[in-house]
Structure formats: structure tokens, C-alpha cells
Amino acid sequence: MNQSRGLSGVNSYTKDLRFEVLSHLLERHKANGSVVWYDICCGEARALFQAATEVSDRGIHDGVNIIGADLVTSSHSDQNEVTLIEEQL
């Protein structure tokens, strides 16, 4: 698990997992009108907040649901674009 993985860059989904999350979200939203990203063990939810910002910057405000779950809640939990769930063991 990588607690601080970002959306792109050196420590990211794109580099480490070779998966372009943002491109996938935008493609699915365009094709279906809605998309959900549910990230289990999201850590600090850094990538989720970056994705929410990118989506919002593109003027997409409806139909994108970004959810992160981990054992602790991120310190960024005040951002409305991302739903964070603190799981209990």
C-alpha cells in the first residue's frame, strides 16, 4: 500500500500501476454520463483529490462520484468532491 500515491508523476497510479485513472474516468463519464471511482485503502486520498480537481477544472460537476475508504480519514476531508469513509477493523 502506498499512502501518498498521487494521480500522476513520480509516485502515482500512472507510473506505478501504468493506469491513467483520470483518462479512464473522463472516458467512462463521456460514454455513460456518470462514473464512480471507489478506492479501497486510499491512504491520504491524494490521487482522489487530484482527480476531483481535474474533473472540476474541466467543468464536469455532475455524474462523477469519487469515494475513498481507509482505516483513517484523510486530513482533506473538508472537500465536497470526494467522499471519504473510515473503515473499522
C-alpha positions as CSV (number, residue, x, y, z in Angstrom):
1,M,0.0,0.0,0.0
2,N,1.2,3.5,-0.8
3,Q,-0.3,6.0,1.5
4,S,0.6,9.1,-0.5
5,R,0.3,7.9,-4.2
6,G,-0.8,10.7,-6.5
7,L,-2.7,10.7,-9.7
8,S,0.3,11.3,-11.9
9,G,4.0,12.0,-11.6
10,V,6.8,10.1,-9.8
11,N,4.8,8.4,-7.1
12,S,1.5,7.8,-8.9
13,Y,-1.1,5.4,-10.3
14,T,0.2,6.3,-13.8
15,K,3.8,5.5,-13.1
16,D,3.5,2.7,-10.5
17,L,0.4,0.9,-11.9
18,R,0.6,2.0,-15.5
19,F,-3.0,3.1,-15.3
20,E,-4.3,6.5,-16.3
21,V,-7.1,7.0,-13.8
22,L,-8.2,10.4,-15.0
23,S,-8.4,9.4,-18.7
24,H,-10.5,6.4,-17.7
25,L,-12.8,8.5,-15.5
26,L,-13.3,11.0,-18.3
27,E,-13.9,8.3,-20.9
28,R,-16.4,6.5,-18.8
29,H,-18.2,9.7,-17.9
30,K,-18.4,10.7,-21.6
31,A,-19.7,7.3,-22.6
32,N,-22.2,6.8,-19.8
33,G,-22.9,10.2,-18.3
34,S,-21.7,9.1,-14.9
35,V,-18.8,7.3,-13.3
36,V,-17.8,6.1,-9.9
37,W,-14.2,5.6,-8.6
38,Y,-14.2,3.6,-5.3
39,D,-10.6,3.4,-4.0
40,I,-10.2,0.9,-1.2
41,C,-7.1,1.6,1.0
42,C,-6.8,5.1,-0.5
43,G,-4.4,6.3,2.2
44,E,-4.2,10.1,2.2
45,A,-6.6,10.1,-0.8
46,R,-4.2,12.4,-2.6
47,A,-5.0,10.9,-6.0
48,L,-8.7,11.2,-5.4
49,F,-8.5,14.9,-4.5
50,Q,-6.3,15.5,-7.6
51,A,-8.8,13.7,-9.8
52,A,-11.7,15.7,-8.3
53,T,-9.8,18.9,-9.0
54,E,-9.0,17.9,-12.6
55,V,-12.7,16.9,-13.3
56,S,-14.0,20.1,-11.8
57,D,-11.4,22.2,-13.8
58,R,-12.9,20.6,-16.9
59,G,-16.3,21.9,-16.0
60,I,-17.8,18.5,-15.1
61,H,-19.8,18.9,-11.9
62,D,-22.4,16.1,-12.2
63,G,-22.1,12.4,-12.7
64,V,-18.7,11.8,-11.1
65,N,-18.6,10.1,-7.7
66,I,-15.2,9.7,-6.1
67,I,-15.1,7.6,-2.9
68,G,-12.1,6.6,-0.8
69,A,-12.0,4.1,2.1
70,D,-9.2,3.5,4.5
71,L,-8.6,2.8,8.2
72,V,-8.1,6.5,8.9
73,T,-9.8,9.6,7.4
74,S,-7.7,11.9,5.3
75,S,-6.9,15.4,6.6
76,H,-8.5,16.8,3.4
77,S,-12.0,15.5,4.4
78,D,-13.4,19.0,4.0
79,Q,-13.5,18.8,0.2
80,N,-17.0,18.1,-1.0
81,E,-16.0,16.4,-4.3
82,V,-14.6,13.3,-2.5
83,T,-16.5,11.1,-0.1
84,L,-14.2,9.5,2.5
85,I,-15.2,6.5,4.6
86,E,-13.2,5.5,7.6
87,E,-13.4,1.7,7.9
88,Q,-13.2,-0.1,11.2
89,L,-11.4,-3.4,11.7
